[in-house]
Amino acid sequence: MKPLFQLARSSMIWLLVSILMVMAPYISIVPSWLFVLALLAVGWRLMVYRGRWSFPHWGVRVGVMLLVLAGLVAELRHSSVMVVTVGLLIAAFVLKLTEMYRRRDALVILYVAFLLIVCSFLFYQSIPMALYSLLSLIVVTACLNTVYRSQQNNDIWRPLKRSAVLYMQALPMMLILFLIFPRIGPLWQVDMNSGQSFTGLSDSMSPGDVSRLTRSAEIAFRARFDDPLPPENRRYWRGLTYDQFDGRAWRRSDVLVAQSRAAVKSKPKPQQTVLGDLAPNSQTYHYQVVMEPTGQRWRYGLDTPLRYPAKFRQIEDWTLQEAQPLMQRTQYSLASRIGAVREALSTAQIDHYLQLPSTGNAKARQLAQRWVAEQSDIKGFTAQMMSFFARDFRYTLEPPLLQQNDSIDQFLFQSQQGFCGHFASAGVLLLRAAGIPARVVGGYLGGEMNPVDGVLTVRQYEAHAWLEYWDKEDLSWHRLDPTSVVAPLRLEQSAAQLFSNEPSFLADSMLMRNGFLSGAFLKQLRQRYEAINYDWHRWVLNFHERQSGLLQRWLGDISVVNLLLMIMLPGALVLSLVAVSLLRRRGAPKDDVMKALAQLDRCLGPKQQRRPGETVGQFFDRLSLAFPTLTEEFETLSRCYEQIRYAEDLNPELPQQFKAIIVRCCPLILKASPIDAARPAL
């Protein structure tokens, strides 16, 4: 390799560090064989740099690229287009190493590294990832600074310091642009599914599905209320309803699925919807929700949502949904009321909510018919059903397995042990067998209030199922939760308190189960981090929803002139500070020796000061003639300066000795009179 094109040693080190740092966030995203390819490419380039190997033939490079393309095409079967696209970018990024001969090739690699740092935010938007990306930017910029350095300049750490200072100087302008620059929506939509697994409710529910969520302590969503928090026993977070039963599992019927598809295709509606007359004693709550990715279209809201964003759609069963599955954390504002809601059902709707398989669970049907004969109205029927659940049933996360056929009969008359899903499923079957329209509702119950910021955190282990029945007398839907009589503490305590002795509770989150993150000190740290993370999403990731209101408070009327002034004035201030810093730095002495010479110049008269083009040795020779009494000192200074500047093994005490001699000479110079001030320089 020609020295003209060979990168400096420090540049190669920073280049390899940059490659490793840029690729690290994609370990769990792109196929693992890409990292094997990266290690091979880096190793080959190191051997080329050391002169042991030559660059691979162009045919080898083309063959490897074709194999990579074939592998990425095969990945499309179980990965998203975005993941494969990023994988292709990474493959080109590492394969460029095998032909990096000129310095401009290194520049191409570094420019792609900047692009990969930006792409990492497509998959991660957390605070640690933002800090890591900033560090990666500093490292890549440091490498960019070393590309054109000579072979003799091998200072490794100086480029990193320069890069860090550069980003600190750019920070004020970055903040100004972040606050003021308008957000532009994406020009296209891409599938952002990175292959990650999501936890939460699905579009079907069979016995044991909800109880499995209690194994996880992952956050489902957070909510901040503008009003006082609702009581613990009224925090029912509606997700979706299940209205079709096949004898064992509940799922969303074709009717609701069709409504969902039609709602997604419909035009945006105003931000408020009317569901009917609410009960007079119902209370309205206003709150904001930050929801974690679920891979599903529905969104969670407290009890009965009344007001929701225009991008949402609400279908017949009050389920809120968006057009696209939730692949990234999102924020939205809702207004909900807790209480019964009046809704007149058509004959077709009543028949729909009475649907049951033609056969199966005969004992449960007979029990419902007997209760109908004993009770005169719906309230009496529901009271008898709740009394039945309260007698001999036990609430547990590990109920015995039920048979495929007649699972409700087996639960009601044999095992009598189950979780919320078992009770809600059995309750709806009994109600429908009695001719009362009903449906299963899936969501969450409760939430942990963070004392740091007052945000309610709802985790996966608080997943819950209950039922709703329609009363033909008042034409209203009423919530009914059998858990309230089987395990009353579930409505008064958190799930963590109630299930602490269950072996399967938090089985997938052992740090939480064993109390490691629940201790007083670590719990406070966890709560503080969650509070910071919540504000990070509201004010950074979701700033576009608050930008207009914030700017309006600052500027009044938002106009082009006001925005330009707000950008230009702080920008001018930042540039002025940078200019002042550069001017001060240019006029400052570079080291202690130059500072000492400047001090000596100040002690001399204008005629005796160092002249333009005069060397330091000539300067001291002239001073020796002008001040004979200080000849020895000036000769010592001349020898000392030559050793400081030109000696191979510098004595670290010489600069201090040089400075001390000048400090001792200055008072003597002020007292003495020069003998030969007019003699020209030697």
C-alpha angles and dihedrals in degrees: 000000000000115000089230091067101030115110119235118257092249090050092054091049093051091044092057092045090050092052092051094047095047094050097044096084091056096059093104095035112052127044114286093232089070089067090051087053090049093053091049092049093048092047092049091050091051091052090050090050091053090049097243099111134029128229113281117261116265089245090059091050092049091048092051091049091052091051090050091051091050091050093050092048088053089051090061089078093071105013134065126257091249093055091050091047092053089046090055090051091051091048091053089045095057097036090056086071091068091063100032101131106136128048091247087064088058089052090055090053092050093048090052088048089059089051092050091051089056092046091056088072088065088072105026130036101165127127094249089052091051091051091046091050090051090052090048090052091052092050094047090048090050088053090049088054092055098049095089097037119119124250090251094057103077101151101143102190102042095075090052091053091049092049092050091050090048092055093045089054091050093048097087093051091045090055092049092051091045092055098042111025110098119244117241119206120236116279091219140015123241133187104259096185103131095188092262119147118243128209126210140073120337131205092266133048128203129169109296098017095108094041090057089064089064088073090072131070094190116134115257097186144322128230132198115197125212087201131047113293116269115248118277093251092054100051097108109158109201118215110161141325131242113214106164125073125193097185097276113025133042121220141162112279126235088254093061092042090053091048089051093053093047092048092051091054094046124100120264115276129209117283093258131064131187117225099177137272114335125212113273092239094052118119128216122225127192117202147146123238128206105196126196121227114282105165087235134106100229124091129209125244137167113271106299114009113212103170124034140155119290092243090063125086126206120206132197097284091051093253113153117217144163131219095250130048113257106257098155135039111276139186130215140162124235141178117209139177126213114218144061117317125211115231127160110222123209122229090258091052092049091051089048093055091047094056116135133158113271092242139022138069092050095167092056091050091050091049091053092050091051091052090049089056091049098046129061100204143019095262090056091050094051091046091054091047092052090047089053091053092047095057112065107352125112128208111224141152092222108051120168117270116268126220121253093244124054092003092157091054091049091050096046099043107023120023098023088184124111152120128260093282092058093052095044092048093048092044094054092048091052092048094048091046086056092052095256115132109237143157140191118250122204124201140094136300125210129351138211117258113224107220091204097068105000093246119148112229118202116195132195094256088066092066111136143177128208137157140247126207130192118233112209091200097064095017091233140129114237128195116232123183117188088194088073091070100030095048108007091176089067088073094045102039134045119261089246091061096042098047100035091115096046110107094217096048110114090353089151093047104051094164089062094041095050091050095246091128094030098064117112098256099037091043090056090050090049092049092049092050091049090050091051091046091052092052089044090061096042098047103028113024094032098032093121090073091055100035099089094049092047094049091046090056090050101040105022103214110032107228137155091253093052092047092049091050091048090052098040100045097054089039091055090048092052092048091048091054090050091049092050090049092051093048093050091048093051094055097043122100113257100222145359093273093056090045089054092050089050089052090052090051090054091054094051125076121253091264094051099046120110111283127224111274093013115132120227091248092053089046093056092044090055092048090050090059093044094048108032093176089062097044094114093050093049092048089051090050091051093051091044092052092050091052092048093051103035111020116108095216106043118204104227090216095060097082090052090046090050091051093046093054091052092049089052093047098049097074090045091051091052090053097042127077117226113245100201108022095151098054110117122243118273 
